[in-house]
């Protein structure tokens, strides 16, 4: 296992087999990642940028930047069971190991719509544009937490007790929706767009949850619950 509790794909296959008794190969792991059951990530050391479309100029502009060392997620839509080299531009930060002081003392994981990109300068448009990141899927890493949760769900599924993890996820989602409605006083289906320099609804909810807690063991668990609600259409930004 690597420093920071991250597994290679080969190590993940062995770990799942030891915990569930099910044999897994690299292709199986990649397929599970493609289906969103686990996350794949790579080590990143540099600067990522947040872009915004400027209606006035008709150009993309980099409006914020974050210099750090840590792990970034490979978008699941770029993952294939065949593996091999891939490229992608928009990413989400999984963990920050080291962040430069000049990066405004913020943890990029706490931002709403945490989709960041590398960038390059385009002389033709005279502006900065998103730039692709390159990696090989065989070099991808899997967070330990994802692996443990996946192995637990696989084991419970075999015992026909899937209701327990599903029930926990529903509790997490219900608590987020309850806080938005009752405590923050907003409509989950009509959330305001986060203003630059100010905390958004997601940050407000996370603060009131006092993570880590029994229901939300980590920020990562909270982020997953928020993502599930968004994918179900239960959270919408106006």
RARA-V236190 format. One record per backbone hydrogen bond with DSSP energy under -1.0 kcal/mol. NH is the residue of the N-H (numbers start at 1). CO is the residue of the C=O. E is the energy in kcal/mol with one decimal. If there is no record, write none. Layout:
# RARA-V236190
nh=<NH,NH>
co=<CO,CO>
e=<E,E>
This chain:
# RARA-V236190
nh=<2,5,7,12,13,14,15,16,17,18,19,20,21,29,30,31,32,33,34,35,36,37,41,42,44,46,48,49,50,52,54,58,61,63,64,66,68,69,70,71,72,73,74,78,79,83,86,88,91,94,95,97,98,100,103,106,110,111,115,116,117,120,122,126,127,129,131,133,135,137,139,140,141,142,144,147,148,149,150,151,152,153,154,155,156,157,158,159,160,161,164,166,167,168,169,170,171,172,173,174,175,176,177,178,179,180,181,182,184,186,190,191,198,204,205,206,207,208,209,213,222,223,224,225,226,227,228,229,230,231,232,233,234,236,238>
co=<6,2,142,8,9,10,11,12,13,14,15,16,17,25,26,27,28,29,30,31,33,32,141,72,70,68,66,117,64,61,59,54,52,50,50,48,46,98,44,95,42,92,40,75,76,80,135,133,116,71,71,69,69,67,100,103,107,108,113,91,49,129,127,122,122,120,118,88,86,84,136,137,41,7,5,143,144,145,146,147,148,149,150,151,152,153,154,155,157,156,161,162,163,164,165,166,167,168,169,170,171,172,173,174,175,176,177,178,179,180,187,236,195,200,201,202,203,204,205,216,218,219,220,221,222,223,224,225,226,227,228,230,229,188,191>
e=<-2.3,-1.2,-2.7,-2.5,-2.1,-1.7,-2.4,-2.6,-1.9,-2.1,-1.6,-2.5,-2.0,-2.0,-2.3,-2.1,-2.4,-2.1,-2.3,-1.7,-1.4,-2.5,-2.3,-2.1,-3.5,-2.1,-2.2,-3.7,-2.3,-2.4,-3.0,-2.2,-2.6,-2.8,-1.1,-2.5,-2.4,-3.0,-2.7,-2.4,-2.4,-3.2,-3.1,-2.0,-1.3,-1.7,-2.8,-2.0,-2.9,-2.7,-1.5,-2.6,-2.1,-1.4,-1.5,-1.2,-2.3,-1.4,-2.7,-2.8,-2.6,-2.1,-2.8,-1.4,-1.3,-2.6,-2.0,-4.1,-2.0,-2.6,-2.3,-1.6,-2.8,-2.5,-2.4,-1.8,-2.7,-2.4,-2.3,-2.5,-2.2,-2.2,-2.2,-2.2,-2.6,-2.1,-1.6,-1.1,-1.5,-2.7,-1.3,-1.9,-2.7,-1.9,-2.1,-2.2,-2.2,-2.3,-2.5,-3.0,-2.2,-1.8,-2.4,-2.5,-2.3,-2.1,-2.2,-3.2,-2.9,-3.2,-2.4,-3.0,-2.3,-2.1,-2.6,-2.5,-2.1,-1.6,-1.2,-3.2,-1.7,-2.9,-2.1,-2.0,-2.5,-2.2,-2.3,-2.1,-2.0,-2.6,-1.9,-1.1,-2.5,-2.7,-3.4>
